[in-house]
């Protein structure tokens, strides 16, 4: 489970649960706080130029012959701490990142150690960021941080944010003006005792009729005893009861728990919720807007480590899965029949990378995908066996046609390897900082309308840790990684070079 924070306010009593729903809503719209005042201008960092190689069914092997200039990875720092970052982008290119902010609940009488979630927005390709969290008067909304999550519905540009309040409530809110104002559901609560590790996503209606909003919205959670999803037909105002998607235990008695990965939908409205179910990469599929779910094993040949089996769909309804295998390499597979049958898994790990962790994926047009993950070049038999001085980097991998047995893969580091994200033991579902608030269960990646990937990472290795490992930060500082140039993952063209290209970018 993710880190837990204490309840902060009695404001939750403003709304009592509705029968058969997660909770009630408030109709008022709150204005974003610090939307113009809290602006930073971070310095970008330069990662490695791209490595181009051919991935195979057994392992990444021969390096490809690259022509012309290769993309360079770039990291754009995000102000404030991150732990389990999510990222979204609108059709206008506005970026949003969930930020585990620490701050004062009220300006006049701040209670000690209060935390709240903040949403950060960038309208200039990550060069500057502003806090658009929201408030009612001096009170931050939501009032505390618990598994903060941001999602942008690509069909409508509606921005969703949810925060876990305690263990059995999710504060759901949304914005239709790119974060300038928010409509809040302050008691998005359901059946106790646990509504942990939430994911929110949306897609076209297939069998149910929506009202007030064109898409069906899904909210899926870990209830420990199972993984469960609820749906909203009015854009996130009211919700159905939760329905079990995955059991927490298998028939043979194996306990799998309820932790799952991020959900998504295909262009035709099929909903997907992936999970490493007791070590098997598995996909739950619903074609009736969450009324029923069926589960399919993606593969039994390459078991998964952890619950993060990432899923994405392209514009042709092809489905792609990305997970970490038992050898701690990164794997990719695809389905051309809405997740029913799957290709042989392909090891897409860069040839010089030994271990990987924290897989995530986004898909663009017609087989193009972007992967992000954390990796180390230090050899070890497992995460816990890594030497104390081993360094970990953030990787972004792009594949222009992931529906081949031996795809050509382009991979950059989003950070300078001399300035690693973590040092020492890492992987699985944590890369530790000093107070256990380092890299949490997941990172995230998305693709904008121009075909550029954007990945959200966490850096828990700063100051003397960069060189000697003598110390780490109390919290993880976030950054967004992308490519300075390269092939677009939408259409057939090239990415426009970023306006603020880092000064030390190098050619291959």
ABEGO torsion letter per residue (X at the ends): XBBBBBBABAAAAABBBBBGBAEBBBABBBBBBGAAABBBBBBBBBBBBBBBBBBBAABBBBBBBBBEBBBBBBBBBBBEBBABBBBBBBAAGBBBBBBBBBBBABAABBBBGBBBBBBBBBAAGGABBBBAAEBBEABBOBABBBGBBBBBBAAAGBBBBBBBBEAABBBBBBBAAGGABBBBBABBBBBOABBBGBBBBBBBBAABBBBGBABBBBBBBBAGABBBBBBBAAGGABBBBBBBABBABBAAGBBAEABBBBBBBBAAGBBBBBBBBGGBBBBBBBAAGGABBBBBBABAABBBBEABBBBBBBAAGBBBBBBBBAAGBBBBBBBAAGGABBBBBBBABBAABABBBGBBBBBBBGGBBBBBBBBBABBBABAAABBAABBBBBBBBBBABAABABBBBBBBBABBAABBABBEBBEEABBBBAAGABBBABBBBBBBAAGBBBBBBBBABBEAAAAAGABBBABBBBBBBBBABEBBABEABBBBBBABBBAABBBX
